[in-house]
Amino acid sequence: MKRAYGLLGVVVLIGLWWVLAVTVFAGDGAVPTPWAVLAAMGQDGWAFYGPNVSATVTAALQGFTWGNGLAIGVALIVLLVPQLEAVATQLAVISYCIPLLAVGPIILVVFGGPATVVFLAAISVFFTTLIGALLGLRSAERTSLDLIAVYGGGRLAKLRHVQVVAALPSTFAGLKISAPSALLGAIIGEYLGSNDQGLGVSLMISQQQFQVPRTWGLALVAGLIAGLGYGVVTLVARVVTPWSYGAETRTSL
């Protein structure tokens, strides 16, 4: 049923887009029809979209891996050394609050081109995954932790057998949000001129050249990739943590 509602929402959105394109924005051409966008995408073809999509997705995946890996690592360290929680949380909040457009030029000057894209993608996902991992690690049942202690297990045993398992649903919730965020960070990094190829570079060039259908096509492709990333992480979460989705189904019933 949720999928049907989601499909209906997409259809309504496309219909609204089409109506606005042929009525309100029919004169200025700022909003082309969906058919015009698809025609422009077909004309550009894979020769145009392939290299740009590959460059952006590669950088986004690298940033996704580095940012989330660091976030999960920090969460584990904080759990083992609680005194570091305040410092880690403050750094996470700072990374979340600093606008990417403000820090991007500094990173570009310090590290140079491709590293800027990866860095912005990584910083875009750090906060969300860190908070999700911390909340999940703390959600472990007290009785399970006491059982490990009774059998002589220490902090590492509790972490391995109880807390990591308890943290998986919340961590995957953060990872699902991180997938589109990593793509956004990579596109912003490319938009700053730190790369020769990518969706961000192509967006900037198409805007400067007033290629409106191509601009919309690039935005549509970016949205589809972000949705695909969210869907892939969701699928992995369903495979790794089936018990959490079973609980959600019983609650909804």
N, C-alpha and C positions, 0 to 999 in steps of 0.2 A: 504493500500500500504506500509506503514512504517513497519507493521508487516511482510509482505512478504519479504521486504528487510532485516529485521533483521533475519528472518529464513534462508534466502539465505546466509547471512554472517556467521551464525553458521555452515551451511553445508560446506561452503568453508573452514572455519577454521578447522573443523574436517578432511576434505579431505587433507588439507595441513599437518596436524599433522600426518596422516596416511602415506603420501608419505615420509615425513622426517624420520619417524620411520623405514621404510623398505629400505631406501636408505642411506642417510647421516649418520644416527646414528644406522645403522643396526648392526655394529660390537661391539660397546661398551655397548649396552643395556641401555644407560642412558635415552633414549626416547622409552618407550614401545608403542606398537600399542594401539589404543582405545579399541580394542577387549580384549587385554591382561589386560588392566586396569579394564574393566568391569568384566572380569572373576575373577580378584583378589577381586573386590568389592563384587561379588556374593559369593565368598568363605568366605570372612570375615563376611558378612551378618549383620543383624540388631543387633546381639549380640555384635558386635564390634562397629558399627557406632552409634547405638542408644544411649548408655550412653555418648559417646564423643560429639555427636551432641547436646544432651540435655544440657550437662554442658556448652558448649560454647554459645549456643543460650540463655540460661538463664542468663549468665553473660552479654552477649551483650545487651539483652533487659533491664537489670537493668542499665547498663551504658548509654544506649540510653535514658531511662526515666530520669535519674538523670541529664545527661549532657544537654539534650534538655530542660528539665524543668528549669534548672538554667539559660540557655541562654535566654529563653523567659522571665523569671522573670527579669533578668538584663535589657533586652531590654525595658520592661515596666517601670522599675524604671528610666532608662535613659530618657525615653520620658517624665516622670513626673518631673524629676530633671535633666535638661540638663547639669548642672555643672558636673555631674558624667560621662559624655560621654567620656572624654579623658582618665580617669582612666580605665573605662570598656573596651574601645577599645584597650588600651595598654595591659591589662591583656589577652584579647582574642588573640591578635597577639602573645604574648609570649607563650601562650598555644599551638598555632598553629605551632610556629617555633621550639619549643623544641622537639628534636627527642624522640620518645617513648622509644627507646632502651636505651637512656641516662637517662631518668627520671624513667623508670621502676624499675631498681635495687634499687633506693632510696625509692620508694614507697613500694617495697617488704620488705625492712629492717624496715621501719617505721610502716606499717600497717599489714604486713603479707600476706599470700597466697591469698585467694579468693578476698579480698578487692582490691588487685593490679589489677586483671583482670577487675573488675568493674570500677575502677578509670581510667585505660587506655582507656577503651571503652568510658567512659564519656568525657574525655579530647579530644578524637578524634572527637567528634561531636560538641563541644561547640562553636568553632569559626564560623563554617559554618552556624549554626542555628542562632547565635546571629546577624551576619551580615545580613542574610536574613530577620530576624524579624525587625531589625532596618530600613532597606530599605523599607520594607513593611509598617511599621507604619508611615514613613515619606511620603509615596506616597498618602496619603489621599487627596481627592480633597478639595481645599480651600473653594469652595462654600458650600460644605456640612458642613465643620467645622464652617463657618460663620452662617449657618442656625441654628446649635445647639446653637451658642452663642446668636443669636437673641431671641431664645426661653428661654434664661436664663440658659443654660447648661454650666457647668464649664469644667475643664480638664477631670474629670472622665467621664462625659457624652460624651464628644467628643471621649474619648478613647473607651468607651463601644460601642457606636452606629456607629462610623465612622472609627476610626483608626484600631481597631481590625479586622473589616471586610476587610478593605483595605490591611491589612498585611497578610491575610491568604494565598494568592497565593505565595508570596515570602517566607513565612515561610515554606510552604509545599515543595517548591523547595529546601530549605536547609535541610528539614527532609528527602527528597528522597536521597540526597547525604550522609546524616548522617547514614542511615541504613547500607550500606556496610562498612562505616568507623567504626561504632561501632563493627561490627564483626571482622574487622581487628585489632582494638585495643585489643579486647578480646583474639584473637589468639596470638598476640604478648605477652600479659601478661602471657598466658599459656606457651608460648615458653620460657619464662624466668624461668620456673620451679616453678611458684607460685601456681600450682594446680596439683591434682593427675589425673584428667581426662580432656578431651577436645581435640579438633582438634589440637591445638598447641602442646600439650604434645605428642599426637600420631604422629604428623609430626616429631617432634624431635627424638622420639624413632625409627621410621621407617627409618629416614635418618641415624642414628647411626648404625642400623642393616643392612643397604644397601638393604632394601626392596623397590625397585624402583616402582613396580606397585602399592603397597599400598600407597607410597608417592604421586604418581600422583592421585590415587583415593581420598585421603584426600583433595588434592588441588582442585580436581574437585567438590567434595561435598561442600567445602567452597565457591567456586565460585557460585554454584547453590543456596546456602543459601543466599549469598549476593544479587544475582539477584532476588530471591524471596522476600527478604526484600524491595528492591527497588520497585518491582512490587506491593507489598501490600500497601506501602505508596502512590504510584501513584494512586492506586484504591481508597483509602480513600480520596485523594485530589480531584479526579474527582467527588466523591459523595458530599464532603463538599463545594467545589468551582467550581460548574459546569459552572459558567459564565466565568471563566478564560479560560477554555478549549474551550468554544464556541467562544471566541475572537480569540484564536489561530487558530481555524478552518477557521474562516472568513478571517483571515490574509493570511493563506496559499493558500486560493482560490483566 
